[in-house]
Amino acid sequence: MTAYITVGFTPLNKELIQAYSAKAASTIAKFEGEFLAKAPVQSLSGSRLYEYQAIIAFPTKIQAESWYNSAEYQELINLRDRGMNSSFQLIG
């Protein structure tokens, strides 16, 4: 069953986000993940917590969890946290 990781984020430093994104993309691909969407949020109801949302699809929940917990991705978390305020959720 397909699993999704949703990411809400607000940029703090665009240069750091670009560096993080370039490195994170290759780690996602290793676990057969792919970005389905990444764009500014348009609220239809309620308040928004973050300026942007991203949706990443993985073939299985195990692959999604394995990606997030992988050594390669864990090495990027400090860079991510300096570049943006974010929240990651797993659905599936």
CYANA upper distance limits for C-alpha pairs under 8 A (distance plus 0.5 A):
  1 MET  CA     59 PRO  CA      6.99
  1 MET  CA     60 THR  CA      5.96
  1 MET  CA     61 LYS  CA      7.93
  1 MET  CA     92 GLY  CA      7.80
  2 THR  CA     57 ALA  CA      7.29
  2 THR  CA     58 PHE  CA      6.32
  2 THR  CA     59 PRO  CA      5.12
  2 THR  CA     60 THR  CA      5.47
  2 THR  CA     61 LYS  CA      7.43
  2 THR  CA     92 GLY  CA      7.15
  3 ALA  CA     57 ALA  CA      6.37
  3 ALA  CA     58 PHE  CA      5.79
  3 ALA  CA     59 PRO  CA      6.79
  3 ALA  CA     60 THR  CA      5.78
  3 ALA  CA     61 LYS  CA      5.50
  3 ALA  CA     64 ALA  CA      7.22
  3 ALA  CA     90 LEU  CA      7.64
  3 ALA  CA     91 ILE  CA      6.21
  3 ALA  CA     92 GLY  CA      4.91
  4 TYR  CA     55 ILE  CA      7.07
  4 TYR  CA     56 ILE  CA      6.04
  4 TYR  CA     57 ALA  CA      5.07
  4 TYR  CA     58 PHE  CA      6.68
  4 TYR  CA     61 LYS  CA      8.35
  4 TYR  CA     64 ALA  CA      7.91
  4 TYR  CA     90 LEU  CA      6.29
  4 TYR  CA     91 ILE  CA      5.56
  4 TYR  CA     92 GLY  CA      6.82
  5 ILE  CA     55 ILE  CA      6.32
  5 ILE  CA     56 ILE  CA      5.65
  5 ILE  CA     57 ALA  CA      7.04
  5 ILE  CA     64 ALA  CA      7.74
  5 ILE  CA     88 PHE  CA      7.09
  5 ILE  CA     89 GLN  CA      5.94
  5 ILE  CA     90 LEU  CA      5.03
  5 ILE  CA     91 ILE  CA      6.66
  6 THR  CA     53 GLN  CA      7.53
  6 THR  CA     54 ALA  CA      6.18
  6 THR  CA     55 ILE  CA      5.13
  6 THR  CA     56 ILE  CA      6.92
  6 THR  CA     88 PHE  CA      6.25
  6 THR  CA     89 GLN  CA      5.76
  6 THR  CA     90 LEU  CA      7.04
  6 THR  CA     91 ILE  CA      8.17
  7 VAL  CA     53 GLN  CA      5.96
  7 VAL  CA     54 ALA  CA      5.49
  7 VAL  CA     55 ILE  CA      6.90
  7 VAL  CA     86 SER  CA      7.30
  7 VAL  CA     87 SER  CA      6.13
  7 VAL  CA     88 PHE  CA      5.14
  7 VAL  CA     89 GLN  CA      7.08
  8 GLY  CA     49 LEU  CA      8.09
  8 GLY  CA     50 TYR  CA      5.95
  8 GLY  CA     51 GLU  CA      7.91
  8 GLY  CA     52 TYR  CA      6.26
  8 GLY  CA     53 GLN  CA      5.04
  8 GLY  CA     54 ALA  CA      7.09
  8 GLY  CA     86 SER  CA      5.93
  8 GLY  CA     87 SER  CA      5.73
  8 GLY  CA     88 PHE  CA      7.19
  9 PHE  CA     50 TYR  CA      5.53
  9 PHE  CA     51 GLU  CA      6.63
  9 PHE  CA     52 TYR  CA      5.81
  9 PHE  CA     53 GLN  CA      6.83
  9 PHE  CA     84 MET  CA      6.74
  9 PHE  CA     85 ASN  CA      5.98
  9 PHE  CA     86 SER  CA      4.65
  9 PHE  CA     87 SER  CA      7.00
 10 THR  CA     50 TYR  CA      5.68
 10 THR  CA     51 GLU  CA      5.56
 10 THR  CA     52 TYR  CA      6.75
 10 THR  CA     84 MET  CA      6.01
 10 THR  CA     85 ASN  CA      5.77
 10 THR  CA     86 SER  CA      6.98
 11 PRO  CA     17 ILE  CA      7.78
 11 PRO  CA     51 GLU  CA      8.36
 11 PRO  CA     83 GLY  CA      6.66
 11 PRO  CA     84 MET  CA      4.89
 11 PRO  CA     85 ASN  CA      7.03
 12 LEU  CA     82 ARG  CA      7.64
 12 LEU  CA     83 GLY  CA      5.57
 12 LEU  CA     84 MET  CA      5.24
 12 LEU  CA     85 ASN  CA      7.45
 13 ASN  CA     17 ILE  CA      6.83
 13 ASN  CA     82 ARG  CA      7.77
 13 ASN  CA     83 GLY  CA      5.15
 13 ASN  CA     84 MET  CA      7.19
 14 LYS  CA     18 GLN  CA      6.69
 14 LYS  CA     83 GLY  CA      7.09
 15 GLU  CA     19 ALA  CA      6.89
 15 GLU  CA     83 GLY  CA      8.08
 16 LEU  CA     20 TYR  CA      6.56
 16 LEU  CA     79 LEU  CA      7.16
 16 LEU  CA     80 ARG  CA      7.84
 16 LEU  CA     82 ARG  CA      7.59
 16 LEU  CA     83 GLY  CA      5.35
 17 ILE  CA     21 SER  CA      6.39
 17 ILE  CA     79 LEU  CA      8.35
 17 ILE  CA     80 ARG  CA      7.13
 17 ILE  CA     83 GLY  CA      5.48
 17 ILE  CA     84 MET  CA      7.40
 18 GLN  CA     22 ALA  CA      6.67
 19 ALA  CA     23 LYS  CA      6.95
 20 TYR  CA     24 ALA  CA      6.40
 20 TYR  CA     76 LEU  CA      7.20
 20 TYR  CA     79 LEU  CA      6.68
 20 TYR  CA     80 ARG  CA      6.36
 20 TYR  CA     83 GLY  CA      8.35
 21 SER  CA     25 ALA  CA      6.52
 22 ALA  CA     26 SER  CA      7.79
 23 LYS  CA     27 THR  CA      7.48
 23 LYS  CA     76 LEU  CA      8.21
 24 ALA  CA     28 ILE  CA      6.76
 24 ALA  CA     73 TYR  CA      7.17
 24 ALA  CA     76 LEU  CA      7.78
 25 ALA  CA     29 ALA  CA      6.86
 26 SER  CA     30 LYS  CA      7.02
 27 THR  CA     31 PHE  CA      7.58
 27 THR  CA     67 TRP  CA      7.56
 27 THR  CA     72 GLU  CA      7.10
 27 THR  CA     73 TYR  CA      6.83
 28 ILE  CA     32 GLU  CA      7.08
 28 ILE  CA     33 GLY  CA      5.56
 28 ILE  CA     34 GLU  CA      7.36
 28 ILE  CA     67 TRP  CA      6.95
 29 ALA  CA     33 GLY  CA      5.74
 29 ALA  CA     34 GLU  CA      7.20
 30 LYS  CA     67 TRP  CA      8.46
 31 PHE  CA     58 PHE  CA      7.83
 31 PHE  CA     63 GLN  CA      6.27
 31 PHE  CA     64 ALA  CA      7.80
 31 PHE  CA     66 SER  CA      8.08
 31 PHE  CA     67 TRP  CA      6.47
 32 GLU  CA     58 PHE  CA      6.57
 32 GLU  CA     59 PRO  CA      7.38
 32 GLU  CA     63 GLN  CA      8.15
 33 GLY  CA     56 ILE  CA      6.94
 33 GLY  CA     57 ALA  CA      5.90
 33 GLY  CA     58 PHE  CA      4.93
 33 GLY  CA     59 PRO  CA      7.66
 33 GLY  CA     64 ALA  CA      8.01
 34 GLU  CA     56 ILE  CA      5.96
 34 GLU  CA     57 ALA  CA      5.88
 34 GLU  CA     58 PHE  CA      7.25
 35 PHE  CA     54 ALA  CA      7.85
 35 PHE  CA     55 ILE  CA      6.44
 35 PHE  CA     56 ILE  CA      4.91
 35 PHE  CA     57 ALA  CA      6.87
 36 LEU  CA     54 ALA  CA      8.02
 36 LEU  CA     55 ILE  CA      5.95
 36 LEU  CA     56 ILE  CA      6.20
 36 LEU  CA     57 ALA  CA      7.17
 37 ALA  CA     53 GLN  CA      8.20
 37 ALA  CA     54 ALA  CA      5.81
 37 ALA  CA     55 ILE  CA      5.74
 37 ALA  CA     56 ILE  CA      7.84
 38 LYS  CA     52 TYR  CA      7.63
 38 LYS  CA     53 GLN  CA      6.21
 38 LYS  CA     54 ALA  CA      4.62
 38 LYS  CA     55 ILE  CA      7.07
 39 ALA  CA     52 TYR  CA      6.03
 39 ALA  CA     53 GLN  CA      6.35
 39 ALA  CA     54 ALA  CA      7.14
 40 PRO  CA     51 GLU  CA      6.21
 40 PRO  CA     52 TYR  CA      4.69
 40 PRO  CA     53 GLN  CA      6.90
 41 VAL  CA     48 ARG  CA      8.12
 41 VAL  CA     50 TYR  CA      8.06
 41 VAL  CA     51 GLU  CA      6.19
 41 VAL  CA     52 TYR  CA      5.56
 41 VAL  CA     53 GLN  CA      6.66
 43 SER  CA     47 SER  CA      7.31
 43 SER  CA     48 ARG  CA      6.81
 50 TYR  CA     86 SER  CA      8.06
 57 ALA  CA     64 ALA  CA      8.44
 58 PHE  CA     63 GLN  CA      6.80
 58 PHE  CA     64 ALA  CA      6.14
 59 PRO  CA     63 GLN  CA      7.33
 59 PRO  CA     64 ALA  CA      8.40
 60 THR  CA     64 ALA  CA      6.96
 60 THR  CA     92 GLY  CA      8.43
 61 LYS  CA     65 GLU  CA      6.64
 61 LYS  CA     92 GLY  CA      6.64
 62 ILE  CA     66 SER  CA      6.39
 63 GLN  CA     67 TRP  CA      6.51
 64 ALA  CA     68 TYR  CA      6.90
 64 ALA  CA     90 LEU  CA      8.25
 65 GLU  CA     69 ASN  CA      6.54
 66 SER  CA     70 SER  CA      6.20
 67 TRP  CA     73 TYR  CA      7.33
 68 TYR  CA     73 TYR  CA      6.61
 68 TYR  CA     74 GLN  CA      7.58
 69 ASN  CA     73 TYR  CA      7.34
 69 ASN  CA     74 GLN  CA      6.85
 70 SER  CA     74 GLN  CA      6.58
 71 ALA  CA     75 GLU  CA      6.69
 72 GLU  CA     76 LEU  CA      7.63
 73 TYR  CA     77 ILE  CA      7.42
 76 LEU  CA     80 ARG  CA      6.62
 77 ILE  CA     81 ASP  CA      6.50
 78 ASN  CA     82 ARG  CA      6.78
 79 LEU  CA     83 GLY  CA      6.78
 80 ARG  CA     84 MET  CA      6.59
 81 ASP  CA     85 ASN  CA      6.79
 81 ASP  CA     86 SER  CA      7.99
